[in-house]
Amino acid sequence: MKTILDKYKLIAFDLDGTLVHTSAEYRYFVVPKVIRDIKKSPKKLNFQAIDKFWFDGERDKTIRQQFESDPGVFWKIFHKFDKPEERAKFTRIYDDVKPTLTKLRNKGKILALTTGAPKKIAEMEINLLPKHLFAKIISVYSSRYKNKPHPESLLALIKFCKIKNSQSVYIGNSNDDSIYAKSAGVDFIYIERREHPFKGSSNATIHTLFDLL
């Protein structure tokens, strides 16, 4: 039986929103907390502005326009409040991850992962996964690669796995993931986790990882 992954040897994944889910409750808690720390009398934030910040690639622009804050100041305070032990309370692995990755690995696929999450957050989330199934995991932040959508971390992953770009595919849930894959000359599969609008382009769209099997 044919699947959408038949022509690929390397299956690379995004992390946040693709393999692990952090509930909306967390971002609606931590972002206003940051703004209140910056401003004595901040304007009321709506969920749409917070969602735009959380999922949109142009985060610094959102910080300036929606939060009326300096990005440098914002990020310094955000990382102070965004602690892995707090985020872990709101974070879980998607139910389709372990069974799908296990079956893909059993089919002989090479599995890999890249994430732009800060080091301690990335470590917490990666520890939720069946790490033994991955041939390579690259934390962009820890490895000091340029962050997504710059493709250098994905290109480094492909080089490590010794697979051609044409035999590789990246699976993610955001516009940035789409640009990231295309910039590396890699096909992109968009997974619709129904958390935010997608305006990028993809070679295929799935609604669950089970669609890969």
KAVEN-V450059 format. One record per pair of residues at least 4 apart in sequence whose C-alpha atoms are under 8 Angstrom apart, sorted by sequence separation. I is the first residue (numbers start at 1). J is the second residue. If there is no record, write none. Layout:
i & j
I & J
I & J
This chain:
i & j
2 & 6
14 & 18
15 & 19
16 & 20
17 & 21
22 & 26
23 & 27
24 & 28
25 & 29
26 & 30
27 & 31
28 & 32
29 & 33
30 & 34
31 & 35
32 & 36
33 & 37
34 & 38
35 & 39
36 & 40
45 & 49
46 & 50
47 & 51
48 & 52
49 & 53
50 & 54
51 & 55
52 & 56
58 & 62
59 & 63
60 & 64
61 & 65
62 & 66
63 & 67
64 & 68
65 & 69
69 & 73
70 & 74
71 & 75
72 & 76
73 & 77
74 & 78
75 & 79
76 & 80
77 & 81
78 & 82
79 & 83
82 & 86
83 & 87
84 & 88
85 & 89
86 & 90
87 & 91
88 & 92
93 & 97
96 & 100
97 & 101
98 & 102
99 & 103
100 & 104
101 & 105
102 & 106
103 & 107
104 & 108
105 & 109
117 & 121
118 & 122
119 & 123
120 & 124
121 & 125
122 & 126
123 & 127
124 & 128
125 & 129
127 & 131
130 & 134
139 & 143
140 & 144
141 & 145
146 & 150
151 & 155
152 & 156
153 & 157
154 & 158
155 & 159
156 & 160
157 & 161
158 & 162
159 & 163
163 & 167
164 & 168
165 & 169
173 & 177
174 & 178
175 & 179
176 & 180
177 & 181
178 & 182
179 & 183
180 & 184
181 & 185
182 & 186
207 & 211
208 & 212
209 & 213
13 & 18
14 & 19
15 & 20
16 & 21
17 & 22
36 & 41
45 & 50
51 & 56
53 & 58
54 & 59
62 & 67
63 & 68
64 & 69
69 & 74
82 & 87
104 & 109
105 & 110
117 & 122
126 & 131
138 & 143
140 & 145
141 & 146
146 & 151
158 & 163
163 & 168
172 & 177
181 & 186
182 & 187
206 & 211
13 & 19
16 & 22
36 & 42
53 & 59
63 & 69
64 & 70
105 & 111
116 & 122
140 & 146
141 & 147
146 & 152
147 & 153
158 & 164
171 & 177
172 & 178
181 & 187
182 & 188
206 & 212
35 & 42
52 & 59
63 & 70
64 & 71
115 & 122
140 & 147
145 & 152
146 & 153
158 & 165
170 & 177
181 & 188
63 & 71
145 & 153
53 & 62
52 & 62
53 & 63
101 & 111
158 & 168
178 & 188
60 & 71
63 & 74
170 & 181
177 & 188
169 & 181
178 & 190
190 & 202
32 & 45
49 & 62
140 & 153
189 & 202
190 & 203
192 & 205
188 & 202
189 & 203
190 & 204
191 & 205
192 & 206
193 & 207
138 & 153
187 & 202
188 & 203
189 & 204
190 & 205
191 & 206
192 & 207
193 & 208
170 & 186
172 & 188
174 & 190
187 & 203
188 & 204
189 & 205
190 & 206
191 & 207
192 & 208
49 & 66
122 & 139
169 & 186
170 & 187
171 & 188
172 & 189
173 & 190
189 & 206
191 & 208
168 & 186
169 & 187
170 & 188
171 & 189
172 & 190
173 & 191
191 & 209
28 & 47
31 & 50
138 & 157
165 & 184
166 & 185
168 & 187
169 & 188
170 & 189
171 & 190
172 & 191
173 & 192
119 & 139
137 & 157
165 & 185
166 & 186
169 & 189
171 & 191
173 & 193
113 & 134
136 & 157
165 & 186
166 & 187
179 & 200
28 & 50
45 & 67
111 & 133
112 & 134
117 & 139
119 & 141
178 & 200
27 & 50
111 & 134
112 & 135
113 & 136
114 & 137
115 & 138
116 & 139
117 & 140
118 & 141
119 & 142
175 & 198
178 & 201
27 & 51
110 & 134
111 & 135
112 & 136
113 & 137
114 & 138
115 & 139
116 & 140
117 & 141
118 & 142
136 & 160
174 & 198
175 & 199
176 & 200
178 & 202
110 & 135
111 & 136
112 & 137
113 & 138
114 & 139
115 & 140
116 & 141
136 & 161
173 & 198
175 & 200
114 & 140
115 & 141
135 & 161
154 & 180
174 & 200
175 & 201
27 & 54
149 & 176
154 & 181
105 & 133
148 & 176
149 & 177
148 & 177
151 & 180
155 & 184
149 & 179
150 & 180
151 & 181
154 & 184
38 & 69
98 & 129
102 & 133
116 & 147
149 & 180
35 & 67
98 & 130
101 & 133
116 & 148
148 & 180
151 & 183
152 & 184
150 & 183
151 & 184
87 & 121
91 & 125
149 & 183
38 & 73
93 & 128
38 & 74
84 & 120
88 & 124
92 & 128
93 & 129
83 & 120
84 & 121
88 & 125
83 & 121
35 & 74
38 & 77
114 & 153
34 & 74
37 & 77
84 & 124
114 & 154
34 & 77
114 & 157
34 & 78
112 & 157
31 & 78
34 & 81
30 & 78
33 & 81
30 & 81
110 & 161
30 & 82
26 & 87
26 & 90
22 & 87
25 & 90
23 & 90
22 & 90
23 & 91
22 & 91
21 & 91
22 & 92
20 & 91
21 & 92
20 & 92
21 & 93
20 & 93
21 & 94
19 & 93
20 & 94
19 & 94
19 & 97
11 & 109
13 & 111
15 & 113
9 & 108
10 & 109
11 & 110
12 & 111
13 & 112
14 & 113
15 & 114
16 & 115
9 & 109
10 & 110
11 & 111
12 & 112
13 & 113
14 & 114
15 & 115
8 & 109
9 & 110
10 & 111
11 & 112
12 & 113
13 & 114
14 & 115
16 & 117
10 & 112
12 & 114
20 & 125
100 & 209
104 & 213
15 & 125
100 & 210
103 & 213
96 & 208
97 & 209
100 & 212
96 & 209
100 & 213
96 & 210
56 & 174
57 & 175
55 & 174
56 & 175
57 & 176
56 & 176
55 & 196
51 & 196
10 & 158
10 & 161
10 & 163
18 & 171
9 & 163
18 & 172
17 & 172
18 & 173
12 & 168
14 & 170
17 & 173
10 & 167
11 & 168
12 & 169
13 & 170
14 & 171
15 & 172
8 & 166
9 & 167
10 & 168
11 & 169
12 & 170
13 & 171
14 & 172
8 & 167
9 & 168
10 & 169
11 & 170
12 & 171
13 & 172
14 & 173
7 & 167
8 & 168
11 & 171
8 & 169
14 & 177
18 & 191
18 & 193
17 & 193
5 & 212
4 & 212
3 & 212
3 & 213
